């Protein structure tokens, strides 16, 4: 008898989503990730959960409606991670005509008619806060509803929920060889130790490594895919309004500028083909300049490439030739004497839950399993209404009165109703242990190491949080020393 029903290689959003879905349907699941969860393309997304307004221009109406339905699912099951925002598109005389933008948004509202989010509006930005950050020629903008998401926290909490349902999550575990017969036999190097794992079916969710894993480890023909790089930049905060700007660029792309970690603005994204090592993805100077130029067409405050405080890039696979980009790609293969193999790659955050559901459902002829369930079950900490976020923050501040507003909002945004599992019954800030910067404390670091697979400082500073943006070098060194001895 095999050790597991399903083995998954790859701990990005696709991999952990499949692990959660399959474990919740009663399968014995193991997930192997050679590095940290979400360390690849899953930590370099545009951080949007949306219906894809540009999809209307390509007449992908059914796909936009399906994505909007998924947006509503995320609001129900992850209200701490997925936050509704108002998106504003300034009308530009050299780009799409105003009537076309308004028509798009009316259709967008219609396709999302049951969302409960506010409908689109036409704004006179000469007398509206949205216009304060814009250059003076812009007099009209169109506002609509969509969502932003903490992409890396979404990966982590999906894995936490998978583990709570029985899945085994192993980070720092690299699969070096896979032998296929009536079941799969996987040879792994798990934190320096060689181990053998057997499974009745295998999922390869290895992102930009899909082709190399197929050829060198699985020894099967690689899918016909192309590698793409997607990048964003982070700059100082450029506007005070709590909305996302959508800019029409001269090449027809839509560029987003979003509030990011309170004091910053995220601008993106730019994508193109990629060649090289997916573990080393760097943003080209030309791409940085492209996004700066796109923002400078609209924002009053000019930004230069020297103003960029961080670049975010990731490589992933897409179907070749490109089509159905949002849905990603999936290949399913089995045969007489050959255990099932699912290869899944690409796709965006919005459709990830549904993509995983479809992948696990491919295995229903091979296993008895329960019905689909992930659309109605909250992620850890998410058991409250999407419009109740501020109430949750107030309750946290009432229980831990020494927390500031910003720290309470960050904690609720990361852990939802599970903040108590992190902070415990502390009655004073001193009970949190050593401080690393103004917000991170020893009690939270221990929780992330014990419950969320954090092993190194970067795991905490860039994936389980974004505190690396503001933490001084001395505190990073202190954090590394603390983690080296913490248990």
ROLUMLO-406696 format. One record per residue (C-alpha): x, y, z. Coordinates in steps of 0.5 Angstrom, whole numbers, padded with zeros to 4 digits, always signed. Example, Ala and Ser with C-alpha at 12.3 -4.5 7.8 and 13.67 -1.06 7.14 Angstrom:
// residues 2
+0025-0009+0016
+0027-0002+0014
This chain:
// residues 487
+0000+0000+0000
+0003+0007-0002
+0005+0012+0004
+0000+0017+0001
-0006+0018-0004
-0003+0024-0007
+0004+0027-0007
+0005+0034-0010
+0012+0037-0012
+0012+0045-0011
+0009+0049-0005
+0007+0055-0009
-0001+0057-0010
-0003+0052-0014
+0001+0047-0010
-0002+0049-0003
-0009+0050-0006
-0009+0043-0009
-0006+0040-0002
-0012+0044+0002
-0017+0041-0003
-0015+0034-0003
-0014+0033+0004
-0021+0036+0005
-0024+0031+0001
-0021+0025+0005
-0014+0024+0001
-0008+0023+0005
-0003+0028+0002
+0004+0030+0002
+0007+0036-0001
+0014+0037-0002
+0017+0044-0003
+0025+0045-0004
+0025+0052-0001
+0020+0056+0002
+0012+0056+0001
+0011+0061-0004
+0018+0063-0006
+0017+0064-0013
+0012+0067-0018
+0007+0066-0012
+0010+0072-0008
+0011+0076-0015
+0003+0077-0017
+0000+0084-0018
-0004+0082-0011
-0011+0083-0015
-0017+0079-0014
-0021+0081-0020
-0025+0080-0026
-0020+0083-0031
-0023+0089-0033
-0019+0088-0040
-0022+0082-0041
-0028+0085-0043
-0024+0089-0049
-0022+0082-0051
-0029+0080-0051
-0028+0074-0045
-0035+0075-0042
-0036+0068-0039
-0029+0068-0036
-0030+0075-0033
-0036+0073-0030
-0033+0067-0027
-0027+0071-0024
-0032+0076-0021
-0036+0070-0018
-0029+0067-0015
-0028+0074-0013
-0034+0074-0009
-0032+0067-0006
-0025+0070-0004
-0029+0075+0000
-0033+0070+0004
-0027+0065+0006
-0021+0070+0006
-0024+0077+0009
-0018+0078+0013
-0013+0077+0006
-0018+0080+0001
-0020+0087+0002
-0025+0091-0003
-0022+0097-0006
-0025+0102-0010
-0021+0103-0017
-0020+0109-0021
-0019+0110-0028
-0017+0117-0031
-0020+0118-0038
-0014+0120-0042
-0015+0124-0049
-0010+0119-0052
-0013+0113-0050
-0019+0109-0050
-0025+0114-0051
-0029+0116-0044
-0036+0112-0047
-0032+0106-0048
-0029+0106-0041
-0036+0107-0038
-0039+0102-0042
-0034+0097-0040
-0036+0099-0033
-0043+0098-0034
-0042+0091-0036
-0037+0089-0031
-0043+0091-0026
-0048+0087-0029
-0043+0081-0029
-0042+0082-0022
-0049+0084-0020
-0049+0079-0014
-0043+0082-0011
-0045+0087-0006
-0040+0091-0007
-0041+0099-0010
-0043+0100-0017
-0038+0104-0022
-0039+0111-0022
-0036+0117-0026
-0032+0122-0022
-0030+0129-0023
-0023+0129-0020
-0022+0136-0020
-0027+0136-0014
-0026+0129-0011
-0020+0126-0007
-0018+0122-0012
-0016+0127-0017
-0011+0130-0011
-0005+0126-0014
-0006+0127-0021
-0004+0132-0026
-0009+0138-0027
-0011+0136-0035
-0015+0130-0032
-0022+0132-0030
-0026+0125-0031
-0025+0119-0028
-0029+0112-0027
-0029+0109-0021
-0031+0101-0020
-0030+0096-0014
-0025+0090-0014
-0020+0087-0009
-0013+0087-0007
-0010+0081-0004
-0004+0079+0001
-0001+0074-0004
+0004+0071+0000
-0001+0070+0006
-0006+0067+0002
-0001+0061+0000
+0001+0060+0007
-0006+0060+0010
-0008+0055+0005
-0002+0051+0007
-0004+0052+0014
-0011+0049+0013
-0009+0044+0009
-0004+0041+0015
-0010+0042+0019
-0014+0037+0015
-0008+0032+0015
-0004+0034+0009
+0004+0033+0011
+0007+0040+0009
+0015+0039+0008
+0019+0045+0006
+0027+0044+0005
+0025+0038+0001
+0027+0037-0006
+0025+0031-0010
+0031+0028-0014
+0028+0022-0018
+0021+0020-0019
+0019+0013-0021
+0013+0011-0024
+0009+0005-0024
+0002+0003-0021
+0004+0008-0016
+0010+0013-0016
+0016+0012-0012
+0019+0019-0010
+0026+0020-0008
+0027+0026-0004
+0033+0030+0000
+0029+0033+0006
+0033+0037+0010
+0040+0034+0008
+0037+0027+0009
+0035+0022+0004
+0028+0019+0004
+0023+0015+0000
+0016+0017-0001
+0010+0013-0005
+0004+0015-0007
-0002+0013-0012
-0002+0020-0016
+0003+0025-0017
+0002+0033-0018
+0007+0037-0021
+0006+0044-0019
+0013+0047-0020
+0012+0053-0024
+0018+0056-0028
+0021+0049-0027
+0015+0045-0030
+0019+0043-0036
+0026+0042-0033
+0022+0037-0027
+0018+0034-0033
+0025+0032-0037
+0030+0031-0031
+0026+0028-0025
+0019+0025-0028
+0022+0023-0035
+0016+0025-0039
+0015+0029-0045
+0015+0037-0042
+0008+0041-0044
+0008+0046-0049
+0010+0052-0045
+0013+0059-0045
+0016+0062-0039
+0014+0069-0037
+0017+0074-0032
+0012+0079-0029
+0015+0085-0025
+0013+0090-0021
+0016+0096-0017
+0015+0099-0010
+0016+0106-0009
+0014+0111-0003
+0007+0113-0002
+0005+0117-0008
-0002+0119-0006
-0007+0119+0001
-0013+0116-0002
-0015+0109+0000
-0016+0107-0007
-0012+0103-0013
-0011+0107-0019
-0011+0104-0026
-0007+0108-0032
-0008+0107-0039
-0001+0106-0042
+0001+0108-0049
+0002+0101-0051
-0006+0099-0049
-0004+0096-0042
-0007+0097-0036
-0002+0099-0030
-0004+0099-0023
-0002+0103-0017
-0004+0100-0011
-0003+0102-0003
+0002+0098-0001
+0004+0096+0007
+0002+0103+0009
+0008+0107+0007
+0009+0105+0000
+0006+0104-0007
+0006+0098-0011
+0006+0100-0019
+0005+0094-0024
+0006+0090-0028
+0010+0089-0034
+0011+0082-0037
+0015+0079-0042
+0019+0072-0044
+0024+0070-0040
+0030+0065-0041
+0035+0063-0035
+0035+0060-0028
+0028+0061-0025
+0031+0062-0018
+0035+0068-0020
+0029+0073-0023
+0032+0080-0024
+0028+0086-0026
+0031+0089-0032
+0033+0097-0032
+0028+0098-0038
+0022+0095-0034
+0023+0099-0028
+0024+0105-0033
+0017+0103-0036
+0013+0103-0030
+0016+0110-0028
+0014+0113-0034
+0007+0110-0034
+0006+0113-0027
+0009+0119-0029
+0004+0120-0035
-0001+0121-0029
+0002+0123-0022
+0003+0130-0021
+0009+0127-0016
+0014+0125-0021
+0018+0118-0019
+0025+0117-0022
+0028+0110-0022
+0033+0112-0016
+0026+0112-0012
+0025+0105-0013
+0026+0102-0006
+0024+0095-0008
+0023+0091-0015
+0019+0084-0015
+0019+0079-0020
+0018+0072-0021
+0018+0067-0027
+0012+0062-0029
+0010+0058-0034
+0004+0059-0039
+0001+0055-0045
+0004+0056-0051
+0002+0060-0055
-0001+0064-0050
-0009+0063-0049
-0013+0063-0043
-0008+0066-0039
-0012+0067-0032
-0014+0059-0032
-0007+0057-0033
-0005+0050-0036
-0007+0043-0034
-0005+0036-0036
-0007+0030-0034
-0004+0023-0036
-0005+0016-0034
-0005+0009-0037
-0005+0002-0036
+0000+0001-0030
+0002+0008-0030
+0000+0012-0024
-0004+0018-0025
+0000+0025-0026
-0003+0032-0026
+0002+0038-0029
-0001+0044-0027
+0002+0051-0028
+0001+0059-0029
-0006+0062-0028
-0007+0068-0023
-0009+0068-0016
-0017+0070-0017
-0018+0063-0021
-0013+0059-0016
-0018+0056-0012
-0023+0053-0018
-0016+0051-0021
-0015+0047-0016
-0022+0044-0015
-0022+0042-0022
-0015+0038-0021
-0017+0034-0015
-0023+0033-0019
-0019+0029-0024
-0018+0024-0019
-0025+0022-0017
-0025+0016-0022
-0019+0013-0018
-0021+0015-0011
-0027+0015-0006
-0027+0022-0004
-0032+0027-0001
-0036+0033-0005
-0032+0040-0007
-0032+0044-0001
-0027+0050-0001
-0032+0055-0004
-0036+0055+0003
-0030+0054+0008
-0026+0060+0011
-0019+0060+0011
-0016+0060+0018
-0018+0066+0021
-0023+0068+0016
-0029+0067+0020
-0032+0074+0019
-0036+0078+0014
-0032+0082+0009
-0034+0088+0011
-0033+0087+0019
-0025+0088+0018
-0025+0094+0022
-0030+0091+0028
-0024+0085+0028
-0019+0091+0029
-0023+0094+0035
-0024+0088+0038
-0016+0086+0038
-0015+0093+0041
-0020+0092+0046
-0016+0086+0048
-0009+0088+0048
-0010+0095+0049
-0002+0096+0049
-0003+0095+0041
-0003+0101+0036
-0008+0102+0031
-0003+0100+0025
+0000+0094+0029
-0007+0091+0030
-0009+0092+0023
-0003+0089+0021
-0004+0083+0025
-0012+0082+0023
-0010+0083+0016
-0005+0077+0017
-0008+0072+0022
-0016+0074+0022
-0019+0072+0028
-0013+0067+0030
-0009+0073+0033
-0010+0070+0040
-0006+0064+0037
+0000+0069+0036
-0001+0073+0042
-0004+0069+0047
-0006+0072+0054
+0000+0077+0054
-0002+0083+0058
+0004+0088+0057
+0008+0089+0051
+0014+0086+0055
+0011+0079+0055
+0012+0079+0047
+0019+0078+0048
+0025+0082+0044
+0023+0087+0039
+0025+0087+0032
+0023+0094+0029
+0017+0097+0031
+0012+0091+0030
+0015+0084+0030
+0016+0081+0036
+0019+0074+0039
+0012+0071+0040
+0010+0072+0033
+0017+0070+0031
+0016+0063+0035
+0009+0062+0032
+0011+0063+0025
+0017+0058+0026
+0013+0053+0030
+0006+0054+0026
+0008+0057+0019
+0014+0053+0017
+0019+0059+0017
+0026+0057+0018
+0030+0064+0016
+0029+0071+0017
+0027+0072+0009
+0021+0067+0010
+0018+0072+0015
+0021+0079+0013
+0018+0078+0005
+0013+0072+0005
+0010+0072+0012
+0010+0079+0012
+0013+0085+0008
+0017+0088+0015
+0023+0087+0011
+0021+0094+0007
+0022+0098+0014
+0026+0094+0018
+0033+0096+0020
+0040+0092+0018
+0041+0091+0026
+0034+0089+0027
+0035+0084+0022
+0041+0081+0025
+0038+0081+0031
+0032+0077+0028
+0037+0072+0025
+0041+0071+0032
+0034+0070+0035
+0032+0065+0030
+0038+0061+0030
+0037+0059+0037
+0029+0059+0038
+0025+0053+0039
